[in-house]
């Protein structure tokens, strides 16, 4: 019988991620490919605002997107099991005040990493491209989408794919000088929001999305404007998924 471990925590958890393993740790896996024993807290650090996204940048660094508009790169120190701030962009996303330099923060809703690049999409339709260890954004695209971004993924190094609140998939190639997103795909005419997206690990043209209606959709971005496969995964919203293909949800 499969063992299940449960942990009680005193606050709401929005995101969880598996940290990439160094090669020497693969020897600790059990016969089923999992780690032996219960999970233990190694370290923690205070985070300002809600954690909206939490991808790994490499084996030592993780990136968080905050509801305050801040993006932070945390560095893990395995020798003393602590976390420290490695890099931070405090105003990556914000609403500019009309006719004035004042602004209010706008949530960062999605982060996708491809070392050394970090792409962040905001609730207000902005896209930022950062590079690790650079203080300023390499590129900022305001009003990239008139709708709310929900997530993004890399198709290949210079090209990303986004999903939004009206059920559309749009691509952006950073090699192009323009700020227009292209190759628009749409699930249905009902404009059901898409909440998550991920690329197939071996086939860059194949992506999977999860929507507010609980539908898992598989797309081939090279052809057509409709998904190649639809699966009714659950009755409620689908908020998270991973390819190979692992699906989770938020209740």
Biotite code that builds the C-alpha atoms (Angstrom):
import biotite.structure as struc

atoms = struc.array([
    struc.Atom([0.000, 0.000, 0.000], chain_id="A", res_id=1, res_name="UNK", atom_name="CA", element="C"),
    struc.Atom([1.327, 3.451, -0.910], chain_id="A", res_id=2, res_name="UNK", atom_name="CA", element="C"),
    struc.Atom([2.379, 5.557, 2.085], chain_id="A", res_id=3, res_name="UNK", atom_name="CA", element="C"),
    struc.Atom([0.868, 9.035, 2.379], chain_id="A", res_id=4, res_name="UNK", atom_name="CA", element="C"),
    struc.Atom([2.410, 11.718, 4.563], chain_id="A", res_id=5, res_name="UNK", atom_name="CA", element="C"),
    struc.Atom([0.487, 14.735, 5.819], chain_id="A", res_id=6, res_name="UNK", atom_name="CA", element="C"),
    struc.Atom([1.768, 17.964, 7.348], chain_id="A", res_id=7, res_name="UNK", atom_name="CA", element="C"),
    struc.Atom([-0.191, 20.628, 9.210], chain_id="A", res_id=8, res_name="UNK", atom_name="CA", element="C"),
    struc.Atom([0.771, 24.227, 8.470], chain_id="A", res_id=9, res_name="UNK", atom_name="CA", element="C"),
    struc.Atom([-0.655, 27.333, 10.099], chain_id="A", res_id=10, res_name="UNK", atom_name="CA", element="C"),
    struc.Atom([-1.076, 29.407, 6.945], chain_id="A", res_id=11, res_name="UNK", atom_name="CA", element="C"),
    struc.Atom([-2.516, 29.123, 3.478], chain_id="A", res_id=12, res_name="UNK", atom_name="CA", element="C"),
    struc.Atom([-0.222, 27.572, 0.843], chain_id="A", res_id=13, res_name="UNK", atom_name="CA", element="C"),
    struc.Atom([-0.622, 28.767, -2.719], chain_id="A", res_id=14, res_name="UNK", atom_name="CA", element="C"),
    struc.Atom([2.310, 27.173, -4.566], chain_id="A", res_id=15, res_name="UNK", atom_name="CA", element="C"),
    struc.Atom([4.570, 24.154, -4.131], chain_id="A", res_id=16, res_name="UNK", atom_name="CA", element="C"),
    struc.Atom([7.497, 23.059, -6.283], chain_id="A", res_id=17, res_name="UNK", atom_name="CA", element="C"),
    struc.Atom([10.000, 20.206, -6.412], chain_id="A", res_id=18, res_name="UNK", atom_name="CA", element="C"),
    struc.Atom([13.556, 21.468, -6.264], chain_id="A", res_id=19, res_name="UNK", atom_name="CA", element="C"),
    struc.Atom([15.798, 20.167, -9.099], chain_id="A", res_id=20, res_name="UNK", atom_name="CA", element="C"),
    struc.Atom([18.005, 17.398, -7.748], chain_id="A", res_id=21, res_name="UNK", atom_name="CA", element="C"),
    struc.Atom([21.793, 17.298, -8.132], chain_id="A", res_id=22, res_name="UNK", atom_name="CA", element="C"),
    struc.Atom([22.989, 13.988, -9.646], chain_id="A", res_id=23, res_name="UNK", atom_name="CA", element="C"),
    struc.Atom([24.491, 12.715, -6.373], chain_id="A", res_id=24, res_name="UNK", atom_name="CA", element="C"),
    struc.Atom([21.057, 12.723, -4.683], chain_id="A", res_id=25, res_name="UNK", atom_name="CA", element="C"),
    struc.Atom([19.440, 10.235, -7.007], chain_id="A", res_id=26, res_name="UNK", atom_name="CA", element="C"),
    struc.Atom([20.868, 7.443, -4.873], chain_id="A", res_id=27, res_name="UNK", atom_name="CA", element="C"),
    struc.Atom([18.459, 8.382, -2.061], chain_id="A", res_id=28, res_name="UNK", atom_name="CA", element="C"),
    struc.Atom([15.349, 7.456, -4.047], chain_id="A", res_id=29, res_name="UNK", atom_name="CA", element="C"),
    struc.Atom([13.331, 4.415, -3.054], chain_id="A", res_id=30, res_name="UNK", atom_name="CA", element="C"),
    struc.Atom([12.152, 1.651, -5.382], chain_id="A", res_id=31, res_name="UNK", atom_name="CA", element="C"),
    struc.Atom([9.123, 3.708, -6.469], chain_id="A", res_id=32, res_name="UNK", atom_name="CA", element="C"),
    struc.Atom([11.240, 6.727, -7.433], chain_id="A", res_id=33, res_name="UNK", atom_name="CA", element="C"),
    struc.Atom([10.380, 8.781, -4.338], chain_id="A", res_id=34, res_name="UNK", atom_name="CA", element="C"),
    struc.Atom([12.301, 9.814, -1.249], chain_id="A", res_id=35, res_name="UNK", atom_name="CA", element="C"),
    struc.Atom([12.218, 7.584, 1.798], chain_id="A", res_id=36, res_name="UNK", atom_name="CA", element="C"),
    struc.Atom([10.661, 8.908, 4.996], chain_id="A", res_id=37, res_name="UNK", atom_name="CA", element="C"),
    struc.Atom([8.619, 11.925, 5.958], chain_id="A", res_id=38, res_name="UNK", atom_name="CA", element="C"),
    struc.Atom([9.194, 15.458, 4.645], chain_id="A", res_id=39, res_name="UNK", atom_name="CA", element="C"),
    struc.Atom([10.996, 17.851, 6.986], chain_id="A", res_id=40, res_name="UNK", atom_name="CA", element="C"),
    struc.Atom([11.251, 21.638, 6.974], chain_id="A", res_id=41, res_name="UNK", atom_name="CA", element="C"),
    struc.Atom([14.821, 22.659, 6.126], chain_id="A", res_id=42, res_name="UNK", atom_name="CA", element="C"),
    struc.Atom([14.573, 26.442, 6.114], chain_id="A", res_id=43, res_name="UNK", atom_name="CA", element="C"),
    struc.Atom([12.163, 29.325, 5.640], chain_id="A", res_id=44, res_name="UNK", atom_name="CA", element="C"),
    struc.Atom([12.186, 33.057, 5.013], chain_id="A", res_id=45, res_name="UNK", atom_name="CA", element="C"),
    struc.Atom([9.620, 35.847, 5.212], chain_id="A", res_id=46, res_name="UNK", atom_name="CA", element="C"),
    struc.Atom([8.042, 36.859, 1.907], chain_id="A", res_id=47, res_name="UNK", atom_name="CA", element="C"),
    struc.Atom([6.288, 40.190, 1.375], chain_id="A", res_id=48, res_name="UNK", atom_name="CA", element="C"),
    struc.Atom([2.882, 39.730, -0.204], chain_id="A", res_id=49, res_name="UNK", atom_name="CA", element="C"),
    struc.Atom([1.203, 36.577, -1.477], chain_id="A", res_id=50, res_name="UNK", atom_name="CA", element="C"),
    struc.Atom([3.362, 34.168, -3.455], chain_id="A", res_id=51, res_name="UNK", atom_name="CA", element="C"),
    struc.Atom([1.765, 34.090, -6.914], chain_id="A", res_id=52, res_name="UNK", atom_name="CA", element="C"),
    struc.Atom([4.342, 31.843, -8.587], chain_id="A", res_id=53, res_name="UNK", atom_name="CA", element="C"),
    struc.Atom([7.404, 29.870, -7.469], chain_id="A", res_id=54, res_name="UNK", atom_name="CA", element="C"),
    struc.Atom([9.644, 28.356, -10.187], chain_id="A", res_id=55, res_name="UNK", atom_name="CA", element="C"),
    struc.Atom([13.194, 27.058, -9.723], chain_id="A", res_id=56, res_name="UNK", atom_name="CA", element="C"),
    struc.Atom([15.879, 29.032, -11.489], chain_id="A", res_id=57, res_name="UNK", atom_name="CA", element="C"),
    struc.Atom([18.587, 26.420, -10.877], chain_id="A", res_id=58, res_name="UNK", atom_name="CA", element="C"),
    struc.Atom([19.518, 23.977, -8.094], chain_id="A", res_id=59, res_name="UNK", atom_name="CA", element="C"),
    struc.Atom([20.386, 26.789, -5.675], chain_id="A", res_id=60, res_name="UNK", atom_name="CA", element="C"),
    struc.Atom([17.939, 29.563, -6.590], chain_id="A", res_id=61, res_name="UNK", atom_name="CA", element="C"),
    struc.Atom([14.169, 29.966, -6.675], chain_id="A", res_id=62, res_name="UNK", atom_name="CA", element="C"),
    struc.Atom([12.158, 32.899, -8.015], chain_id="A", res_id=63, res_name="UNK", atom_name="CA", element="C"),
    struc.Atom([8.979, 34.241, -6.460], chain_id="A", res_id=64, res_name="UNK", atom_name="CA", element="C"),
    struc.Atom([6.337, 36.525, -7.947], chain_id="A", res_id=65, res_name="UNK", atom_name="CA", element="C"),
    struc.Atom([4.491, 38.632, -5.387], chain_id="A", res_id=66, res_name="UNK", atom_name="CA", element="C"),
    struc.Atom([1.052, 40.190, -5.221], chain_id="A", res_id=67, res_name="UNK", atom_name="CA", element="C"),
    struc.Atom([2.904, 43.427, -4.377], chain_id="A", res_id=68, res_name="UNK", atom_name="CA", element="C"),
    struc.Atom([4.490, 43.582, -7.859], chain_id="A", res_id=69, res_name="UNK", atom_name="CA", element="C"),
    struc.Atom([7.901, 42.489, -6.558], chain_id="A", res_id=70, res_name="UNK", atom_name="CA", element="C"),
    struc.Atom([10.019, 39.678, -8.030], chain_id="A", res_id=71, res_name="UNK", atom_name="CA", element="C"),
    struc.Atom([12.642, 38.066, -5.786], chain_id="A", res_id=72, res_name="UNK", atom_name="CA", element="C"),
    struc.Atom([15.390, 35.516, -6.408], chain_id="A", res_id=73, res_name="UNK", atom_name="CA", element="C"),
    struc.Atom([16.175, 33.524, -3.244], chain_id="A", res_id=74, res_name="UNK", atom_name="CA", element="C"),
    struc.Atom([19.445, 31.647, -2.766], chain_id="A", res_id=75, res_name="UNK", atom_name="CA", element="C"),
    struc.Atom([19.541, 28.431, -0.729], chain_id="A", res_id=76, res_name="UNK", atom_name="CA", element="C"),
    struc.Atom([22.642, 27.845, 1.417], chain_id="A", res_id=77, res_name="UNK", atom_name="CA", element="C"),
    struc.Atom([22.832, 24.082, 2.047], chain_id="A", res_id=78, res_name="UNK", atom_name="CA", element="C"),
    struc.Atom([25.722, 24.300, 4.528], chain_id="A", res_id=79, res_name="UNK", atom_name="CA", element="C"),
    struc.Atom([23.643, 26.064, 7.189], chain_id="A", res_id=80, res_name="UNK", atom_name="CA", element="C"),
    struc.Atom([20.171, 25.525, 5.642], chain_id="A", res_id=81, res_name="UNK", atom_name="CA", element="C"),
    struc.Atom([19.208, 29.171, 5.219], chain_id="A", res_id=82, res_name="UNK", atom_name="CA", element="C"),
    struc.Atom([17.664, 31.291, 2.487], chain_id="A", res_id=83, res_name="UNK", atom_name="CA", element="C"),
    struc.Atom([18.810, 34.763, 1.492], chain_id="A", res_id=84, res_name="UNK", atom_name="CA", element="C"),
    struc.Atom([17.732, 37.343, -1.089], chain_id="A", res_id=85, res_name="UNK", atom_name="CA", element="C"),
    struc.Atom([20.013, 37.007, -4.110], chain_id="A", res_id=86, res_name="UNK", atom_name="CA", element="C"),
    struc.Atom([18.303, 39.548, -6.377], chain_id="A", res_id=87, res_name="UNK", atom_name="CA", element="C"),
    struc.Atom([15.142, 41.616, -6.217], chain_id="A", res_id=88, res_name="UNK", atom_name="CA", element="C"),
    struc.Atom([13.111, 43.841, -8.522], chain_id="A", res_id=89, res_name="UNK", atom_name="CA", element="C"),
    struc.Atom([10.744, 45.668, -6.197], chain_id="A", res_id=90, res_name="UNK", atom_name="CA", element="C"),
    struc.Atom([8.571, 47.429, -8.782], chain_id="A", res_id=91, res_name="UNK", atom_name="CA", element="C"),
    struc.Atom([8.546, 44.931, -11.616], chain_id="A", res_id=92, res_name="UNK", atom_name="CA", element="C"),
    struc.Atom([4.805, 45.437, -12.051], chain_id="A", res_id=93, res_name="UNK", atom_name="CA", element="C"),
    struc.Atom([2.694, 48.437, -11.170], chain_id="A", res_id=94, res_name="UNK", atom_name="CA", element="C"),
    struc.Atom([-0.206, 50.603, -12.304], chain_id="A", res_id=95, res_name="UNK", atom_name="CA", element="C"),
    struc.Atom([1.049, 54.007, -13.352], chain_id="A", res_id=96, res_name="UNK", atom_name="CA", element="C"),
    struc.Atom([-0.914, 57.017, -12.144], chain_id="A", res_id=97, res_name="UNK", atom_name="CA", element="C"),
    struc.Atom([-2.566, 58.927, -15.029], chain_id="A", res_id=98, res_name="UNK", atom_name="CA", element="C"),
    struc.Atom([-0.447, 61.949, -15.916], chain_id="A", res_id=99, res_name="UNK", atom_name="CA", element="C"),
    struc.Atom([1.818, 61.575, -12.893], chain_id="A", res_id=100, res_name="UNK", atom_name="CA", element="C"),
    struc.Atom([4.818, 59.534, -11.736], chain_id="A", res_id=101, res_name="UNK", atom_name="CA", element="C"),
    struc.Atom([2.788, 57.981, -8.902], chain_id="A", res_id=102, res_name="UNK", atom_name="CA", element="C"),
    struc.Atom([1.935, 54.306, -9.095], chain_id="A", res_id=103, res_name="UNK", atom_name="CA", element="C"),
    struc.Atom([0.256, 51.470, -7.237], chain_id="A", res_id=104, res_name="UNK", atom_name="CA", element="C"),
    struc.Atom([1.512, 47.914, -7.235], chain_id="A", res_id=105, res_name="UNK", atom_name="CA", element="C"),
    struc.Atom([0.094, 45.334, -9.628], chain_id="A", res_id=106, res_name="UNK", atom_name="CA", element="C"),
    struc.Atom([0.377, 41.594, -8.921], chain_id="A", res_id=107, res_name="UNK", atom_name="CA", element="C"),
    struc.Atom([2.965, 39.508, -10.759], chain_id="A", res_id=108, res_name="UNK", atom_name="CA", element="C"),
    struc.Atom([0.988, 36.410, -11.680], chain_id="A", res_id=109, res_name="UNK", atom_name="CA", element="C"),
    struc.Atom([3.433, 34.208, -13.593], chain_id="A", res_id=110, res_name="UNK", atom_name="CA", element="C"),
    struc.Atom([7.175, 33.559, -13.812], chain_id="A", res_id=111, res_name="UNK", atom_name="CA", element="C"),
    struc.Atom([9.038, 31.350, -16.265], chain_id="A", res_id=112, res_name="UNK", atom_name="CA", element="C"),
    struc.Atom([12.802, 30.767, -16.088], chain_id="A", res_id=113, res_name="UNK", atom_name="CA", element="C"),
    struc.Atom([15.333, 29.692, -18.675], chain_id="A", res_id=114, res_name="UNK", atom_name="CA", element="C"),
    struc.Atom([18.759, 30.519, -17.221], chain_id="A", res_id=115, res_name="UNK", atom_name="CA", element="C"),
    struc.Atom([19.881, 33.306, -17.464], chain_id="A", res_id=116, res_name="UNK", atom_name="CA", element="C"),
    struc.Atom([16.488, 34.713, -18.500], chain_id="A", res_id=117, res_name="UNK", atom_name="CA", element="C"),
    struc.Atom([13.442, 35.319, -16.294], chain_id="A", res_id=118, res_name="UNK", atom_name="CA", element="C"),
    struc.Atom([10.126, 36.358, -17.826], chain_id="A", res_id=119, res_name="UNK", atom_name="CA", element="C"),
    struc.Atom([7.359, 37.768, -15.627], chain_id="A", res_id=120, res_name="UNK", atom_name="CA", element="C"),
    struc.Atom([3.780, 38.440, -16.696], chain_id="A", res_id=121, res_name="UNK", atom_name="CA", element="C"),
    struc.Atom([1.510, 40.770, -14.740], chain_id="A", res_id=122, res_name="UNK", atom_name="CA", element="C"),
    struc.Atom([-2.167, 40.922, -13.955], chain_id="A", res_id=123, res_name="UNK", atom_name="CA", element="C"),
    struc.Atom([-2.342, 44.255, -15.794], chain_id="A", res_id=124, res_name="UNK", atom_name="CA", element="C"),
    struc.Atom([-1.025, 42.918, -19.136], chain_id="A", res_id=125, res_name="UNK", atom_name="CA", element="C"),
    struc.Atom([2.672, 43.829, -18.798], chain_id="A", res_id=126, res_name="UNK", atom_name="CA", element="C"),
    struc.Atom([5.576, 41.516, -19.696], chain_id="A", res_id=127, res_name="UNK", atom_name="CA", element="C"),
    struc.Atom([9.055, 41.954, -18.216], chain_id="A", res_id=128, res_name="UNK", atom_name="CA", element="C"),
    struc.Atom([12.215, 40.191, -19.367], chain_id="A", res_id=129, res_name="UNK", atom_name="CA", element="C"),
    struc.Atom([15.025, 40.082, -16.780], chain_id="A", res_id=130, res_name="UNK", atom_name="CA", element="C"),
    struc.Atom([18.429, 38.452, -16.723], chain_id="A", res_id=131, res_name="UNK", atom_name="CA", element="C"),
    struc.Atom([19.957, 37.055, -13.583], chain_id="A", res_id=132, res_name="UNK", atom_name="CA", element="C"),
    struc.Atom([22.359, 39.456, -11.845], chain_id="A", res_id=133, res_name="UNK", atom_name="CA", element="C"),
    struc.Atom([21.098, 42.434, -13.889], chain_id="A", res_id=134, res_name="UNK", atom_name="CA", element="C"),
    struc.Atom([19.497, 45.264, -11.918], chain_id="A", res_id=135, res_name="UNK", atom_name="CA", element="C"),
    struc.Atom([17.253, 46.532, -14.703], chain_id="A", res_id=136, res_name="UNK", atom_name="CA", element="C"),
    struc.Atom([14.794, 44.787, -16.990], chain_id="A", res_id=137, res_name="UNK", atom_name="CA", element="C"),
    struc.Atom([16.248, 43.784, -20.347], chain_id="A", res_id=138, res_name="UNK", atom_name="CA", element="C"),
    struc.Atom([12.904, 44.511, -21.952], chain_id="A", res_id=139, res_name="UNK", atom_name="CA", element="C"),
    struc.Atom([9.508, 45.734, -20.784], chain_id="A", res_id=140, res_name="UNK", atom_name="CA", element="C"),
    struc.Atom([6.334, 45.521, -22.842], chain_id="A", res_id=141, res_name="UNK", atom_name="CA", element="C"),
    struc.Atom([3.448, 47.572, -21.486], chain_id="A", res_id=142, res_name="UNK", atom_name="CA", element="C"),
    struc.Atom([-0.090, 46.711, -22.538], chain_id="A", res_id=143, res_name="UNK", atom_name="CA", element="C"),
    struc.Atom([1.056, 43.483, -24.171], chain_id="A", res_id=144, res_name="UNK", atom_name="CA", element="C"),
    struc.Atom([-2.470, 42.184, -23.612], chain_id="A", res_id=145, res_name="UNK", atom_name="CA", element="C"),
    struc.Atom([-5.669, 44.064, -22.865], chain_id="A", res_id=146, res_name="UNK", atom_name="CA", element="C"),
    struc.Atom([-6.763, 41.087, -20.759], chain_id="A", res_id=147, res_name="UNK", atom_name="CA", element="C"),
    struc.Atom([-5.280, 39.686, -17.556], chain_id="A", res_id=148, res_name="UNK", atom_name="CA", element="C"),
    struc.Atom([-2.359, 37.306, -17.941], chain_id="A", res_id=149, res_name="UNK", atom_name="CA", element="C"),
    struc.Atom([-2.604, 34.139, -15.878], chain_id="A", res_id=150, res_name="UNK", atom_name="CA", element="C"),
    struc.Atom([0.567, 32.207, -16.785], chain_id="A", res_id=151, res_name="UNK", atom_name="CA", element="C"),
    struc.Atom([3.370, 31.794, -19.325], chain_id="A", res_id=152, res_name="UNK", atom_name="CA", element="C"),
    struc.Atom([5.870, 29.210, -20.541], chain_id="A", res_id=153, res_name="UNK", atom_name="CA", element="C"),
    struc.Atom([8.858, 29.152, -22.883], chain_id="A", res_id=154, res_name="UNK", atom_name="CA", element="C"),
    struc.Atom([8.319, 27.496, -26.257], chain_id="A", res_id=155, res_name="UNK", atom_name="CA", element="C"),
    struc.Atom([11.996, 28.015, -27.023], chain_id="A", res_id=156, res_name="UNK", atom_name="CA", element="C"),
    struc.Atom([14.588, 30.386, -25.590], chain_id="A", res_id=157, res_name="UNK", atom_name="CA", element="C"),
    struc.Atom([13.455, 33.637, -27.282], chain_id="A", res_id=158, res_name="UNK", atom_name="CA", element="C"),
    struc.Atom([9.752, 32.798, -27.556], chain_id="A", res_id=159, res_name="UNK", atom_name="CA", element="C"),
    struc.Atom([7.107, 32.568, -24.841], chain_id="A", res_id=160, res_name="UNK", atom_name="CA", element="C"),
    struc.Atom([3.470, 31.519, -24.824], chain_id="A", res_id=161, res_name="UNK", atom_name="CA", element="C"),
    struc.Atom([0.924, 33.190, -22.521], chain_id="A", res_id=162, res_name="UNK", atom_name="CA", element="C"),
    struc.Atom([-2.625, 32.339, -21.425], chain_id="A", res_id=163, res_name="UNK", atom_name="CA", element="C"),
    struc.Atom([-5.155, 34.927, -20.325], chain_id="A", res_id=164, res_name="UNK", atom_name="CA", element="C"),
    struc.Atom([-8.529, 35.566, -18.738], chain_id="A", res_id=165, res_name="UNK", atom_name="CA", element="C"),
    struc.Atom([-10.470, 35.204, -21.998], chain_id="A", res_id=166, res_name="UNK", atom_name="CA", element="C"),
    struc.Atom([-9.223, 31.721, -22.917], chain_id="A", res_id=167, res_name="UNK", atom_name="CA", element="C"),
    struc.Atom([-6.589, 32.820, -25.438], chain_id="A", res_id=168, res_name="UNK", atom_name="CA", element="C"),
    struc.Atom([-3.043, 31.563, -26.029], chain_id="A", res_id=169, res_name="UNK", atom_name="CA", element="C"),
    struc.Atom([-0.673, 34.155, -27.478], chain_id="A", res_id=170, res_name="UNK", atom_name="CA", element="C"),
    struc.Atom([3.007, 33.976, -28.391], chain_id="A", res_id=171, res_name="UNK", atom_name="CA", element="C"),
    struc.Atom([5.731, 36.601, -28.161], chain_id="A", res_id=172, res_name="UNK", atom_name="CA", element="C"),
    struc.Atom([9.139, 36.340, -29.833], chain_id="A", res_id=173, res_name="UNK", atom_name="CA", element="C"),
    struc.Atom([11.696, 38.524, -28.053], chain_id="A", res_id=174, res_name="UNK", atom_name="CA", element="C"),
    struc.Atom([13.817, 38.581, -31.222], chain_id="A", res_id=175, res_name="UNK", atom_name="CA", element="C"),
    struc.Atom([11.189, 40.804, -32.825], chain_id="A", res_id=176, res_name="UNK", atom_name="CA", element="C"),
    struc.Atom([11.193, 44.532, -32.104], chain_id="A", res_id=177, res_name="UNK", atom_name="CA", element="C"),
    struc.Atom([7.432, 44.932, -32.005], chain_id="A", res_id=178, res_name="UNK", atom_name="CA", element="C"),
    struc.Atom([5.317, 44.672, -28.875], chain_id="A", res_id=179, res_name="UNK", atom_name="CA", element="C"),
    struc.Atom([2.422, 42.786, -30.425], chain_id="A", res_id=180, res_name="UNK", atom_name="CA", element="C"),
    struc.Atom([1.647, 39.242, -29.352], chain_id="A", res_id=181, res_name="UNK", atom_name="CA", element="C"),
    struc.Atom([0.907, 36.926, -32.249], chain_id="A", res_id=182, res_name="UNK", atom_name="CA", element="C"),
    struc.Atom([-0.301, 33.409, -33.151], chain_id="A", res_id=183, res_name="UNK", atom_name="CA", element="C"),
    struc.Atom([-3.536, 33.698, -31.189], chain_id="A", res_id=184, res_name="UNK", atom_name="CA", element="C"),
    struc.Atom([-5.234, 30.419, -30.292], chain_id="A", res_id=185, res_name="UNK", atom_name="CA", element="C"),
    struc.Atom([-8.589, 30.180, -28.554], chain_id="A", res_id=186, res_name="UNK", atom_name="CA", element="C"),
    struc.Atom([-10.298, 27.339, -26.748], chain_id="A", res_id=187, res_name="UNK", atom_name="CA", element="C"),
    struc.Atom([-13.934, 28.239, -27.454], chain_id="A", res_id=188, res_name="UNK", atom_name="CA", element="C"),
    struc.Atom([-16.088, 31.207, -28.248], chain_id="A", res_id=189, res_name="UNK", atom_name="CA", element="C"),
    struc.Atom([-17.220, 31.172, -24.601], chain_id="A", res_id=190, res_name="UNK", atom_name="CA", element="C"),
    struc.Atom([-13.997, 32.911, -23.479], chain_id="A", res_id=191, res_name="UNK", atom_name="CA", element="C"),
    struc.Atom([-13.409, 30.551, -20.544], chain_id="A", res_id=192, res_name="UNK", atom_name="CA", element="C"),
    struc.Atom([-10.299, 31.748, -18.625], chain_id="A", res_id=193, res_name="UNK", atom_name="CA", element="C"),
    struc.Atom([-7.163, 29.627, -18.872], chain_id="A", res_id=194, res_name="UNK", atom_name="CA", element="C"),
    struc.Atom([-5.305, 29.511, -15.559], chain_id="A", res_id=195, res_name="UNK", atom_name="CA", element="C"),
    struc.Atom([-2.153, 27.494, -16.304], chain_id="A", res_id=196, res_name="UNK", atom_name="CA", element="C"),
    struc.Atom([0.094, 26.339, -19.146], chain_id="A", res_id=197, res_name="UNK", atom_name="CA", element="C"),
    struc.Atom([3.144, 24.122, -19.552], chain_id="A", res_id=198, res_name="UNK", atom_name="CA", element="C"),
    struc.Atom([5.226, 22.821, -22.447], chain_id="A", res_id=199, res_name="UNK", atom_name="CA", element="C"),
    struc.Atom([5.932, 19.171, -23.218], chain_id="A", res_id=200, res_name="UNK", atom_name="CA", element="C"),
    struc.Atom([9.467, 18.405, -21.955], chain_id="A", res_id=201, res_name="UNK", atom_name="CA", element="C"),
    struc.Atom([10.626, 16.951, -25.293], chain_id="A", res_id=202, res_name="UNK", atom_name="CA", element="C"),
    struc.Atom([8.311, 18.455, -27.909], chain_id="A", res_id=203, res_name="UNK", atom_name="CA", element="C"),
    struc.Atom([8.443, 22.243, -27.807], chain_id="A", res_id=204, res_name="UNK", atom_name="CA", element="C"),
    struc.Atom([5.403, 22.685, -30.049], chain_id="A", res_id=205, res_name="UNK", atom_name="CA", element="C"),
    struc.Atom([3.092, 20.701, -27.722], chain_id="A", res_id=206, res_name="UNK", atom_name="CA", element="C"),
    struc.Atom([1.594, 22.515, -24.721], chain_id="A", res_id=207, res_name="UNK", atom_name="CA", element="C"),
    struc.Atom([-1.099, 21.743, -22.188], chain_id="A", res_id=208, res_name="UNK", atom_name="CA", element="C"),
    struc.Atom([-3.465, 24.249, -20.561], chain_id="A", res_id=209, res_name="UNK", atom_name="CA", element="C"),
    struc.Atom([-5.927, 24.066, -17.681], chain_id="A", res_id=210, res_name="UNK", atom_name="CA", element="C"),
    struc.Atom([-9.023, 26.225, -17.486], chain_id="A", res_id=211, res_name="UNK", atom_name="CA", element="C"),
    struc.Atom([-11.703, 27.556, -15.197], chain_id="A", res_id=212, res_name="UNK", atom_name="CA", element="C"),
    struc.Atom([-14.096, 24.899, -16.485], chain_id="A", res_id=213, res_name="UNK", atom_name="CA", element="C"),
    struc.Atom([-11.832, 22.025, -15.385], chain_id="A", res_id=214, res_name="UNK", atom_name="CA", element="C"),
    struc.Atom([-10.861, 21.139, -18.966], chain_id="A", res_id=215, res_name="UNK", atom_name="CA", element="C"),
    struc.Atom([-7.306, 19.975, -19.734], chain_id="A", res_id=216, res_name="UNK", atom_name="CA", element="C"),
    struc.Atom([-6.426, 20.945, -23.326], chain_id="A", res_id=217, res_name="UNK", atom_name="CA", element="C"),
    struc.Atom([-3.504, 19.729, -25.437], chain_id="A", res_id=218, res_name="UNK", atom_name="CA", element="C"),
    struc.Atom([-2.352, 22.041, -28.228], chain_id="A", res_id=219, res_name="UNK", atom_name="CA", element="C"),
    struc.Atom([0.016, 21.818, -31.185], chain_id="A", res_id=220, res_name="UNK", atom_name="CA", element="C"),
    struc.Atom([1.034, 25.449, -31.702], chain_id="A", res_id=221, res_name="UNK", atom_name="CA", element="C"),
    struc.Atom([2.381, 24.716, -35.199], chain_id="A", res_id=222, res_name="UNK", atom_name="CA", element="C"),
    struc.Atom([-1.043, 24.121, -36.691], chain_id="A", res_id=223, res_name="UNK", atom_name="CA", element="C"),
    struc.Atom([-4.621, 25.265, -36.366], chain_id="A", res_id=224, res_name="UNK", atom_name="CA", element="C"),
    struc.Atom([-6.196, 27.512, -33.785], chain_id="A", res_id=225, res_name="UNK", atom_name="CA", element="C"),
    struc.Atom([-7.997, 24.849, -31.743], chain_id="A", res_id=226, res_name="UNK", atom_name="CA", element="C"),
    struc.Atom([-6.702, 22.200, -29.294], chain_id="A", res_id=227, res_name="UNK", atom_name="CA", element="C"),
    struc.Atom([-5.941, 18.709, -30.616], chain_id="A", res_id=228, res_name="UNK", atom_name="CA", element="C"),
    struc.Atom([-7.292, 17.030, -27.481], chain_id="A", res_id=229, res_name="UNK", atom_name="CA", element="C"),
    struc.Atom([-9.703, 17.890, -24.652], chain_id="A", res_id=230, res_name="UNK", atom_name="CA", element="C"),
    struc.Atom([-10.109, 16.093, -21.329], chain_id="A", res_id=231, res_name="UNK", atom_name="CA", element="C"),
    struc.Atom([-12.652, 16.814, -18.616], chain_id="A", res_id=232, res_name="UNK", atom_name="CA", element="C"),
    struc.Atom([-10.198, 16.551, -15.743], chain_id="A", res_id=233, res_name="UNK", atom_name="CA", element="C"),
    struc.Atom([-12.417, 17.808, -12.900], chain_id="A", res_id=234, res_name="UNK", atom_name="CA", element="C"),
    struc.Atom([-15.595, 19.733, -12.108], chain_id="A", res_id=235, res_name="UNK", atom_name="CA", element="C"),
    struc.Atom([-13.897, 22.823, -10.608], chain_id="A", res_id=236, res_name="UNK", atom_name="CA", element="C"),
    struc.Atom([-11.186, 25.180, -11.804], chain_id="A", res_id=237, res_name="UNK", atom_name="CA", element="C"),
    struc.Atom([-7.773, 23.853, -12.771], chain_id="A", res_id=238, res_name="UNK", atom_name="CA", element="C"),
    struc.Atom([-5.041, 26.100, -11.350], chain_id="A", res_id=239, res_name="UNK", atom_name="CA", element="C"),
    struc.Atom([-1.825, 24.140, -11.752], chain_id="A", res_id=240, res_name="UNK", atom_name="CA", element="C"),
    struc.Atom([-0.319, 21.526, -14.021], chain_id="A", res_id=241, res_name="UNK", atom_name="CA", element="C"),
    struc.Atom([3.033, 20.182, -15.053], chain_id="A", res_id=242, res_name="UNK", atom_name="CA", element="C"),
    struc.Atom([4.229, 18.274, -18.063], chain_id="A", res_id=243, res_name="UNK", atom_name="CA", element="C"),
    struc.Atom([5.126, 15.053, -17.806], chain_id="A", res_id=244, res_name="UNK", atom_name="CA", element="C"),
    struc.Atom([1.868, 15.365, -17.560], chain_id="A", res_id=245, res_name="UNK", atom_name="CA", element="C"),
    struc.Atom([1.048, 15.887, -13.879], chain_id="A", res_id=246, res_name="UNK", atom_name="CA", element="C"),
    struc.Atom([-2.071, 17.786, -12.933], chain_id="A", res_id=247, res_name="UNK", atom_name="CA", element="C"),
    struc.Atom([-2.985, 19.368, -9.616], chain_id="A", res_id=248, res_name="UNK", atom_name="CA", element="C"),
    struc.Atom([-5.708, 21.706, -8.534], chain_id="A", res_id=249, res_name="UNK", atom_name="CA", element="C"),
    struc.Atom([-6.519, 24.338, -5.950], chain_id="A", res_id=250, res_name="UNK", atom_name="CA", element="C"),
    struc.Atom([-9.624, 23.877, -3.829], chain_id="A", res_id=251, res_name="UNK", atom_name="CA", element="C"),
])
